[in-house]
Amino acid sequence: MIKKFLKSIIFFSIGNLIYLFFPLIIGLRKNSIFVLNYHATYPDKNKNFIKQILFFKKYFDFVDENFFLKRKKKFVSSAKPKLLITFDDGHISNLSIINTLEKYRIPAIFFIPYEFINRKRKKNLFEENKISNQKFNIISDLNMDIKNKYKTLSMNFKNLKKINIKNFSIGAHGYNHIGLSKNLSKKNLLKEIVSSKKLLEKKLKTKINSFCWIFGDDKSYSKNASAIIKKNYKLSFMTCCKPFDFNQNLLQIHRFNIENFFSLGQIAFVLSGIYEAIYYKKRNYVNNLTK
């Protein structure tokens, strides 16, 4: 509790200060490509999410999955860095931000854990919440679930097809949403990495080009998983806080975690370069392990 409180104070004080100088900070990085990842996006924060989108539009040019697939090494430089937004886990609340993304013409990738979508739903919301949090390790706030009167906590394939038709991209995020550690058998790795891709492609009738690693801790990465991802995907996304450039490995695209309840000061703090320094050691470890 104390640690969380101190973190909030730092975000508020230093973040607001960085926010004032953000135009100067980000102006020095116009050739960088930032990738963000969100999780659940409950509707009560939609107004704040719009503020975030307007903030991003002011300081970045948005790109989509194809920007990476086409590997535009000599992309036209502008006064702004590039930005890609991604959403992890397929939580039902993600449907609440689709209209905002469409209105402001913001592309995005939705990374989907196959079995979380494919599973048989529970009639009881409490059971749904328990399964989401405990079986799939996908955080869902029970109070918010009740407030929004959700009947299920995961999107379905019909939802995903509509999203895909709207020119948002779908990516794989494992089968059961578990870490891809060195202790996981080859059979389970193939299920998490390859089967999830094939099943999503079959259900959605679309090509899955991108994979997103599950969890951000060191133990959730492994050489064996990396080798399988390399054979089956064109792009792979991680979460160790570093802008991308096309001299880097397309299977090591790092992201910055942002949530729809973050203040603009918090976002400025995360994207200022401080998180890059904090994650330096871990990022090098992960990159060396998965190269």
Helices and strands as residue ranges (DSSP letters): H 2-27, E 33-38, G 43-45, H 46-59, E 61-62, H 65-69, E 82-88, G 92-97, H 98-103, E 108-112, H 114-118, H 125-130, I 131-135, H 142-147, H 157-165, E 169-172, H 186-190, I 191-195, H 196-204, E 210-212, G 218-220, H 223-232, E 235-238, E 253-254, E 256-257, H 264-271, H 274-278, H 280-290
